[in-house]
Amino acid sequence: MSSGDVDSPPAPVGPKPTPTPAQLFRAFTHLALQGFGGVLPVAQRELVEKRQWVARDDFLAMLSLAQVLPGPNVINLALMIGDRFAGTRGALAALAGILGAPLVLVLVLAIAVQQVQHWPFVIGALRGMGVVAAGLVVATALKLGQGLRSNALGRFWSAALLATATVAVALLQWPLVGVVLGLGAAACWAAWLKGAAEDTGA
Amino acid sequence: MDTSSWTTLALGAAGFDAAQWWQLFGHFALLSLLAVGGAMTTAPDMHRYVVHQHGWLTDAQFAASVALAQAAPGPNVLFVAVIGFNVAGLAGALATLTGTLLPSTTLALAIARWGRKNERSRALRAFNTGMAPITIGLLLATGWVLMRPSGGQLAALALAAATVLLMMRTKISPVWLMAGGALVGAAGFV
């Protein structure tokens, strides 16, 4: 997170973006079709950095809500972003964009791949792509995490919460729902108290 | 394509009646509301239902469906569509995908709207502040989990590290990074 990094701008510059449902559909189709292994890193790249439709911290806030809610994170995120700009039509446009073309593609591939799935180089390629997918997710985490430097809970507690969540889910393999609800409740409670301290000027 | 090929495309090789369609749709709709963190968290129960309870798919077909959707571009939730397709053609894909998405998207939209109306509320600010580090932690956990199949091989770690560096320091599209990963893997380095 040094000065050599490509910027994840904290706030969009210039006039407020107002994409139409059609633009939302095209944008989400465009980014979904680049999303090999997962759409989230591409979504962050496109929406926060390139088009600057969403501020980095807004993206993180929406992702947090998307994760806590049932359903695929990136789908919930698309809904929220589409809805924010163009209401229900925007939400549906974003949903159609992120799912439509990929759905057609994946069904075509399902028919085609039955012929080649046993070829060794296909297995190897899938493995390599899995590793890159891991790297993309970690990079996205690091970019979105830049905002943690100014988190109201302070750097120590942010880091502690972050590390606990990672270890609990990845290493200890505790159920996701439990970690999100338990750790989340504690973190939000602490943040609520912090908010009280700020409000009263303590 | 002849008539029977179209029928197979629409309904799958084994045929499928309306009652079964509603069963499939219903079960996936139920799982939709439990899928905190994504549809993948409920995949074990999808597996139990489709493979063990109904015998509509084999273990291998299920795993292959998941792997295909992950490799293909687009949201990984499309693995449910591949599962549905393998069970009962396009009708099956429709059942699983709409079942998986309808309940959760309705809920998500409603709550997001509430959130936007109450943006300045202290509760929502506390939520954003508290959840931010946890969300980042969960993303890192996902990255970790995705690395597990490579078993800590040095070459895999190097490839992952290179990916992180290139994403952070350059504007190279993830598509090229994926292509690179496919080549490295196909060549047998990871």
Interface residues (C-beta under 8 A of the other chain):
Chain A: G4 D5 V6 A32 L33 Q34 G35 F36 G37 G38 V39 L40 P41 V42 R45 L60 A61 M62 L63 S64 L65 A66 Q67 V68 L69 P70 G71 P72 N73 V74 I75 N76 L79 M80 D83 R84 T88 A91 L95 I98 L99 A101 P102 L103 L105 V106 L107 L109 A110 V113 Q117 F121 V122 G124 A125 L126 R127 G128 M129 G130 V131 V132 A133 A134 G135 L136 V137 V138 A139 T140 A141 L142 K143 L144 G145 G147 L148 N151 A152 L153 W157 S158 A159 L161 L162 A163 T164 A165 T166 A168 V169 A170 L171 L176 V177 V179 V180 L183 G184 A186 A187 C188 W189 A190 A191 W192 K194 G195 D199
Chain B: S32 L33 L34 A35 V36 G37 G38 A39 T41 A64 S65 A67 L68 A69 Q70 A71 A72 P73 G74 P75 N76 V77 L78 A81 V82 F85 N86 L90 A93 L97 L101 P103 S104 T105 L107 A108 L109 I111 A112 R113 G115 R116 R122 A123 R125 A126 F127 N128 T129 G130 M131 A132 P133 I134 T135 I136 G137 L138 L139 L140 A141 T142 G143 W144 V145 L146 M147 P149 S150 A156 L159 A160 A161 A162 T163 V164 M167 M168 R169 T170 K171 S173 P174 V175 L177 M178 G180 G181 A182 L183 V184 G185 A186 A187 G188 F189 V190
